[in-house]
Amino acid sequence: MNLGKNRNFILLSATLFFFFVTWSFWFSLFPIWLSQHLGLDGANTGIIYSLNAIGALCLQPLYGYIQDRLGLKKHLMWFIAALLVFVGPFIIFIYGPLLQANIFMGAAAGAVYLGAAFFAGVGAIETYVERVGRVSNYEFGKARMWGSLGWAFATFFAGTFININPNINFWLASLSAVIAAIMIMLVKFDDTSSQTDVESNPVKVSDLFALVKMPRFHAFALYIFGCACIYGVYDQQFAIYFSSQFPTIEEGNRMFGYLNSLQVFLEAGGMFLAPFFVNRVGAKNSLVIAGFIMATRIIGSGLVDGPIGISVMKLLHAVELPILLIAVFKYFSKNFDTRLASTLYLFGFQFVIQVFTSILSPLVGLSYDVMGFQQTYLILGCVVAVFATVSIFTLVSDKVPSVNDDESTPSKSGDQSLATA
């Protein structure tokens, strides 16, 4: 691929970069902001994460269905971009004061706004970038790499800025969102044949019901619950535990920002290499491997002491996430109708995570307050290890014929892979 001539690859890579810059500036140190600046305890933080998950899960299936119906049209992208631009003022003038006045009212407001803009919005943007990649002939993993770089870039500075004034991060988030919106505006298509295919063979509600009835979908959902979901709950308040390993909270905040930045830079390299690894070992095996890496990091976080050991556990995320994300796309393309690209990712992956996250977050947050971080991590890590083992037997092997090879499947020949390598 000639990058100099591939306008959409450059523009959408930049969109992902600035979207994740926006997200990272306000969210990478979110639990620290809640704890140190708003004075909320672990249980209240768990409530906020739970309602955020509920807000996202209400929107993710809808976003997925709408984007699959829209195809290459940018209507949903414009809506999300508008929300991103105003995230700074929302957090400073509405969200923060509401959380301090009434935890449930504030958490509910954040669940709606932040769910629509980020927790559901990220899947819509990522699947749109992937869909354009099939028309513009670029690989999703290479475009998504720039999202990781954007997160790392913002996190490098966020830890310092939050010690000065957290509002600096929030205003920078809005500024970055303006640039992301401009990038979306500039995306154009010379060939509209793919859009014509979407319009001639639109996704129907019956397709969604058929999806959720598939045993292989149930097996995948079980993996997501036991591995990706529990891992996500573990990661929510990790920044608080990490910063407590240092002599002062300010030093811990700053070092977490630097470490998180290093981790995501490594993650970006992983995004570039992961398609080669997943193609070599297969989608199912890659998902299983990612699950055991998650279990190792969580259990390790409960066993090691001090900043160095905790930092090593943190950096394992740079190995796990690229494998997981690319393997999920590959697994979808192998086992499900690829016309449902956005629905599969937003409903089959992110929705399932948010459902169980909304249930587990308050319980795990309370466990941090009662049992402490290390004991809670040991329990969570063992649960993930059990589910990763179960997935060896429940996930569909790559040797099983693809759903998209079945002539009765209404998959379009132009929609071959969700993450080509």
C-alpha positions as CSV (number, residue, x, y, z in Angstrom):
1,M,0.0,0.0,0.0
2,N,1.3,3.4,-1.0
3,L,0.6,5.6,2.1
4,G,1.3,8.8,0.2
5,K,-1.7,8.0,-2.1
6,N,-4.0,6.5,0.5
7,R,-5.7,9.5,1.8
8,N,-8.3,7.7,3.9
9,F,-5.7,5.6,5.7
10,I,-3.9,8.7,6.8
11,L,-7.0,10.6,7.8
12,L,-8.6,7.8,9.7
13,S,-5.3,6.9,11.4
14,A,-5.2,10.5,12.5
15,T,-8.8,10.3,13.6
16,L,-8.0,7.3,15.8
17,F,-4.9,9.1,17.1
18,F,-6.8,12.2,18.2
19,F,-9.8,10.2,19.4
20,F,-7.6,8.3,21.8
21,V,-5.7,11.5,22.8
22,T,-9.1,12.9,23.7
23,W,-10.1,9.8,25.7
24,S,-6.7,9.4,27.4
25,F,-6.5,13.0,28.6
26,W,-9.7,12.7,30.7
27,F,-9.9,8.9,31.3
28,S,-6.3,7.5,31.8
29,L,-6.2,9.0,35.3
30,F,-10.0,8.9,35.9
31,P,-9.9,6.9,39.2
32,I,-7.2,9.2,40.5
33,W,-9.4,12.2,39.7
34,L,-12.3,10.6,41.4
35,S,-10.3,9.5,44.5
36,Q,-7.9,12.4,45.1
37,H,-9.8,15.4,43.7
38,L,-13.4,14.5,44.3
39,G,-12.8,12.4,47.5
40,L,-14.8,9.3,46.4
41,D,-14.0,5.9,47.9
42,G,-13.7,2.5,46.1
43,A,-17.3,1.6,46.5
44,N,-18.5,4.9,44.9
45,T,-16.0,4.6,42.2
46,G,-17.3,1.1,41.5
47,I,-20.9,2.6,41.2
48,I,-19.7,5.1,38.6
49,Y,-18.0,2.5,36.5
50,S,-21.1,0.3,36.8
51,L,-23.4,3.0,35.5
52,N,-20.9,3.9,32.8
53,A,-21.1,0.3,31.7
54,I,-24.9,0.4,31.7
55,G,-24.9,3.6,29.6
56,A,-22.5,1.9,27.1
57,L,-24.4,-1.3,26.9
58,C,-27.7,0.5,26.1
59,L,-26.0,2.2,23.2
60,Q,-23.6,-0.4,21.8
61,P,-26.2,-2.6,20.0
62,L,-27.9,0.4,18.6
63,Y,-24.6,1.9,17.4
64,G,-23.7,-1.4,15.8
65,Y,-27.0,-1.8,14.0
66,I,-27.0,1.8,12.8
67,Q,-23.5,1.7,11.5
68,D,-24.1,-1.6,9.7
69,R,-27.1,0.1,8.0
70,L,-25.2,3.2,7.2
71,G,-22.2,1.5,5.7
72,L,-19.7,4.2,4.7
73,K,-22.0,7.1,5.5
74,K,-20.6,9.3,8.3
75,H,-23.8,10.4,10.1
76,L,-23.0,8.4,13.3
77,M,-19.4,9.6,13.2
78,W,-20.6,13.2,13.1
79,F,-22.8,12.7,16.1
80,I,-20.0,11.1,18.1
81,A,-17.5,13.9,17.1
82,A,-19.9,16.6,18.3
83,L,-20.1,14.9,21.8
84,L,-16.3,14.6,21.9
85,V,-15.7,18.3,21.3
86,F,-17.7,19.3,24.4
87,V,-16.3,16.6,26.8
88,G,-14.1,19.2,28.6
89,P,-16.8,21.6,29.6
90,F,-19.1,18.7,30.4
91,I,-16.7,17.2,32.9
92,I,-15.6,20.5,34.5
93,F,-19.0,22.2,34.8
94,I,-21.5,19.4,34.9
95,Y,-20.1,16.0,35.7
96,G,-17.7,16.8,38.6
97,P,-20.1,19.1,40.5
98,L,-22.9,16.6,40.1
99,L,-20.8,13.7,41.4
100,Q,-20.0,15.7,44.5
101,A,-23.6,16.8,45.0
102,N,-25.3,13.5,44.4
103,I,-23.2,10.4,43.4
104,F,-26.1,8.7,41.6
105,M,-27.3,11.7,39.7
106,G,-23.7,12.5,38.6
107,A,-23.0,8.9,37.6
108,A,-26.2,8.7,35.6
109,A,-25.4,11.9,33.7
110,G,-21.9,10.6,33.0
111,A,-23.2,7.2,31.9
112,V,-25.3,8.8,29.2
113,Y,-22.8,11.4,27.9
114,L,-19.6,9.5,28.2
115,G,-21.2,6.2,27.1
116,A,-22.4,7.8,23.9
117,A,-19.1,9.6,23.2
118,F,-16.5,7.1,24.3
119,F,-17.5,3.7,25.8
120,A,-19.9,3.0,22.9
121,G,-18.4,5.5,20.5
122,V,-15.0,3.8,20.4
123,G,-16.4,0.6,18.9
124,A,-18.4,2.6,16.3
125,I,-15.3,4.5,15.2
126,E,-13.1,1.4,15.1
127,T,-15.5,-0.6,13.0
128,Y,-16.0,2.4,10.7
129,V,-12.2,2.6,10.2
130,E,-12.1,-1.2,9.5
131,R,-15.0,-0.9,7.0
132,V,-13.3,1.9,5.1
133,G,-10.2,-0.2,5.1
134,R,-11.9,-2.9,3.0
135,V,-12.7,-0.2,0.4
136,S,-9.4,1.8,0.6
137,N,-7.2,-1.3,0.9
138,Y,-5.4,-0.8,4.2
139,E,-5.1,-3.1,7.2
140,F,-7.1,-2.3,10.3
141,G,-4.3,-3.2,12.7
142,K,-1.9,-0.6,11.2
143,A,-4.5,2.1,11.5
144,R,-5.5,1.1,15.1
145,M,-1.8,1.3,16.0
146,W,-2.1,5.1,15.8
147,G,-4.9,5.0,18.4
148,S,-2.5,3.4,20.8
149,L,0.1,6.0,20.1
150,G,-2.5,8.7,20.7
151,W,-3.3,7.3,24.1
152,A,0.4,7.0,25.0
153,F,1.1,10.6,23.9
154,A,-1.7,12.1,26.1
155,T,-1.0,9.8,29.1
156,F,2.7,10.9,29.1
157,F,1.5,14.5,30.0
158,A,-1.7,13.7,31.9
159,G,0.1,12.5,35.1
160,T,1.9,15.8,35.4
161,F,-1.0,18.0,34.5
162,I,-3.4,16.4,37.0
163,N,-1.0,17.4,39.8
164,I,-1.2,21.0,38.6
165,N,-4.9,21.2,37.7
166,P,-7.0,18.3,36.3
167,N,-9.0,20.8,34.2
168,I,-5.9,21.2,32.0
169,N,-6.4,17.6,30.8
170,F,-10.1,18.2,30.2
171,W,-9.6,21.3,28.1
172,L,-6.9,19.5,26.1
173,A,-9.3,16.6,25.5
174,S,-11.8,19.0,23.8
175,L,-9.0,20.6,21.7
176,S,-7.9,17.2,20.5
177,A,-11.5,16.3,19.7
178,V,-11.8,19.3,17.3
179,I,-8.9,17.9,15.3
180,A,-10.5,14.5,15.2
181,A,-13.7,16.0,13.8
182,I,-11.8,17.8,11.1
183,M,-10.1,14.5,10.1
184,I,-13.5,12.8,9.8
185,M,-14.8,15.7,7.7
186,L,-12.0,15.2,5.1
187,V,-12.6,11.5,4.5
188,K,-13.9,10.9,1.0
189,F,-14.6,8.0,-1.3
190,D,-14.0,7.7,-5.0
191,D,-15.5,4.2,-5.2
192,T,-19.0,3.8,-3.8
193,S,-19.6,0.2,-4.9
194,S,-19.2,-1.1,-1.3
195,Q,-21.9,1.4,-0.1
196,T,-24.2,0.2,-2.9
197,D,-23.7,-3.4,-1.7
198,V,-24.8,-2.3,1.8
199,E,-27.9,-0.6,0.4
200,S,-28.9,-3.5,-1.8
201,N,-28.5,-6.1,1.0
202,P,-29.2,-4.2,4.3
203,V,-28.9,-5.7,7.7
204,K,-32.2,-6.7,9.2
205,V,-33.3,-7.1,12.8
206,S,-33.9,-10.8,12.0
207,D,-30.1,-11.1,11.3
208,L,-29.4,-9.9,14.9
209,F,-31.8,-12.5,16.4
210,A,-30.2,-15.2,14.3
211,L,-26.8,-14.1,15.6
212,V,-27.6,-14.4,19.3
213,K,-29.1,-17.9,18.8
214,M,-25.8,-19.3,17.5
215,P,-24.0,-21.7,20.0
216,R,-20.7,-20.3,18.8
217,F,-21.8,-16.9,19.8
218,H,-22.7,-18.1,23.3
219,A,-19.3,-19.7,23.6
220,F,-17.6,-16.5,22.6
221,A,-19.7,-14.5,25.1
222,L,-18.6,-16.9,27.9
223,Y,-15.0,-16.2,27.0
224,I,-15.6,-12.5,27.1
225,F,-17.3,-12.6,30.5
226,G,-14.6,-14.8,32.1
227,C,-11.5,-13.2,30.6
228,A,-11.9,-9.7,29.0
229,C,-14.7,-8.5,31.3
230,I,-13.0,-9.5,34.6
231,Y,-9.7,-8.1,33.3
232,G,-11.4,-4.8,32.5
233,V,-12.9,-4.6,36.0
234,Y,-9.5,-5.3,37.5
235,D,-7.9,-2.5,35.4
236,Q,-10.4,0.1,36.6
237,Q,-8.8,1.1,39.8
238,F,-5.3,-0.1,39.1
239,A,-4.0,3.5,38.9
240,I,-4.9,4.0,42.6
241,Y,-3.1,0.9,43.7
242,F,0.0,1.8,41.6
243,S,0.2,5.3,42.9
244,S,0.1,4.0,46.5
245,Q,3.5,2.3,45.9
246,F,5.3,5.6,46.0
247,P,6.3,7.9,48.9
248,T,3.9,10.6,47.8
249,I,0.6,10.5,45.8
250,E,1.9,13.2,43.4
251,E,5.0,11.1,42.5
252,G,2.8,8.1,42.0
253,N,0.4,10.0,39.7
254,R,3.3,11.3,37.7
255,M,5.0,7.9,37.4
256,F,1.8,6.2,36.5
257,G,1.4,8.6,33.6
258,Y,4.9,7.8,32.4
259,L,4.5,4.1,32.8
260,N,1.1,4.1,31.1
261,S,2.6,6.0,28.2
262,L,5.5,3.5,27.8
263,Q,3.0,0.6,28.0
264,V,0.8,2.1,25.2
265,F,3.8,2.9,23.0
266,L,4.8,-0.8,23.3
267,E,1.1,-1.7,22.6
268,A,1.3,0.3,19.4
269,G,4.2,-1.9,18.2
270,G,2.1,-4.9,19.3
271,M,-0.8,-3.7,17.1
272,F,1.6,-3.7,14.1
273,L,2.9,-7.2,14.9
274,A,-0.2,-8.9,16.2
275,P,-1.8,-9.8,12.8
276,F,1.3,-11.8,11.9
277,F,1.1,-13.7,15.3
278,V,-2.6,-14.3,15.1
279,N,-2.4,-15.6,11.5
280,R,0.4,-17.9,12.6
281,V,-1.3,-19.5,15.6
282,G,-5.0,-19.0,14.7
283,A,-7.8,-16.8,16.1
284,K,-8.9,-19.3,18.8
285,N,-5.4,-20.1,20.1
286,S,-4.7,-16.3,20.2
287,L,-7.8,-15.7,22.3
288,V,-6.8,-18.5,24.7
289,I,-3.2,-17.1,24.9
290,A,-4.5,-13.6,25.6
291,G,-6.7,-15.0,28.4
292,F,-3.7,-16.6,30.1
293,I,-1.7,-13.4,29.8
294,M,-4.6,-11.6,31.5
295,A,-4.6,-14.1,34.3
296,T,-0.8,-13.8,34.7
297,R,-1.0,-10.1,35.0
298,I,-3.8,-10.0,37.5
299,I,-2.4,-12.8,39.8
300,G,1.1,-11.2,39.5
301,S,-0.3,-7.9,40.6
302,G,-1.5,-9.6,43.8
303,L,1.9,-11.3,44.4
304,V,4.5,-8.7,43.7
305,D,5.4,-5.7,45.8
306,G,6.9,-2.3,45.0
307,P,6.9,-0.1,42.0
308,I,9.2,-2.3,39.8
309,G,7.2,-5.5,40.1
310,I,3.9,-3.7,39.6
311,S,5.3,-1.9,36.6
312,V,6.3,-5.2,35.0
313,M,2.7,-6.4,35.5
314,K,1.4,-3.3,33.9
315,L,3.5,-3.7,30.8
316,L,2.1,-7.1,30.1
317,H,-1.0,-5.3,28.9
318,A,1.1,-4.2,25.8
319,V,1.3,-7.9,24.9
320,E,-2.2,-9.0,25.7
321,L,-4.4,-6.2,24.2
322,P,-3.0,-6.3,20.6
323,I,-3.4,-10.1,20.5
324,L,-6.9,-9.9,21.9
325,L,-8.2,-7.2,19.6
326,I,-6.8,-8.6,16.3
327,A,-7.9,-12.1,17.4
328,V,-11.4,-10.9,18.1
329,F,-11.7,-9.5,14.6
330,K,-10.3,-12.6,13.0
331,Y,-12.6,-14.8,15.0
332,F,-15.6,-12.8,13.9
333,S,-14.6,-13.0,10.2
334,K,-14.1,-16.8,10.6
335,N,-17.3,-17.6,12.5
336,F,-20.0,-15.0,11.7
337,D,-21.6,-13.1,8.9
338,T,-19.3,-10.3,8.1
339,R,-22.1,-8.0,7.0
340,L,-22.6,-7.6,10.7
341,A,-19.1,-6.2,11.3
342,S,-20.2,-3.3,13.6
343,T,-22.9,-5.3,15.3
344,L,-20.5,-8.1,16.1
345,Y,-17.9,-5.8,17.6
346,L,-20.2,-3.5,19.5
347,F,-22.7,-6.1,20.6
348,G,-20.8,-9.4,20.5
349,F,-17.7,-8.0,22.2
350,Q,-18.1,-4.6,23.9
351,F,-21.8,-5.0,24.9
352,V,-21.1,-8.4,26.6
353,I,-18.2,-6.8,28.4
354,Q,-20.3,-3.8,29.6
355,V,-23.2,-6.0,30.8
356,F,-21.0,-8.0,33.2
357,T,-18.9,-5.0,34.1
358,S,-22.0,-3.2,35.3
359,I,-22.6,-6.1,37.6
360,L,-19.1,-6.8,38.8
361,S,-17.7,-3.2,39.3
362,P,-19.5,-2.3,42.5
363,L,-18.7,-5.7,44.0
364,V,-15.0,-5.5,43.1
365,G,-14.9,-1.9,44.3
366,L,-16.3,-2.9,47.7
367,S,-13.8,-5.8,47.8
368,Y,-10.9,-3.3,47.4
369,D,-12.2,-1.4,50.5
370,V,-12.8,-4.6,52.5
371,M,-10.1,-7.0,51.5
372,G,-7.5,-4.8,49.8
373,F,-6.2,-4.7,46.3
374,Q,-3.8,-7.7,46.5
375,Q,-6.2,-10.2,47.8
376,T,-8.9,-9.1,45.3
377,Y,-6.4,-9.4,42.5
378,L,-5.6,-13.0,43.4
379,I,-9.2,-14.0,43.4
380,L,-9.9,-12.3,40.0
381,G,-6.8,-13.7,38.4
382,C,-7.8,-17.3,39.4
383,V,-11.2,-16.8,37.9
384,V,-9.7,-15.6,34.6
385,A,-7.4,-18.6,34.5
386,V,-10.3,-21.0,34.9
387,F,-12.3,-19.3,32.1
388,A,-9.2,-19.3,29.8
389,T,-8.9,-23.0,30.4
390,V,-12.5,-23.6,29.7
391,S,-12.3,-21.6,26.4
392,I,-9.8,-24.2,25.1
393,F,-12.8,-26.5,24.8
394,T,-15.6,-24.1,24.0
395,L,-14.2,-21.7,21.3
396,V,-14.5,-22.8,17.7
397,S,-11.2,-24.1,16.2
398,D,-9.9,-22.4,13.1
399,K,-10.0,-25.8,11.4
400,V,-13.8,-25.8,11.4
401,P,-15.2,-24.5,8.1
402,S,-15.9,-20.8,8.1
403,V,-19.5,-19.6,8.3
404,N,-18.7,-17.3,5.4
405,D,-17.8,-20.3,3.3
406,D,-21.4,-21.5,3.5
407,E,-23.3,-20.6,0.4
408,S,-26.5,-20.2,2.5
409,T,-24.9,-17.4,4.5
410,P,-25.9,-14.0,3.2
411,S,-22.3,-12.6,3.5
412,K,-21.0,-10.4,0.8
413,S,-17.9,-11.5,-1.0
414,G,-16.4,-8.0,-0.6
415,D,-16.5,-8.2,3.2
416,Q,-13.9,-10.9,3.7
417,S,-12.0,-10.0,6.9
418,L,-12.4,-7.6,9.7
419,A,-8.7,-7.3,10.2
420,T,-6.6,-8.3,7.3
421,A,-2.9,-9.0,7.7
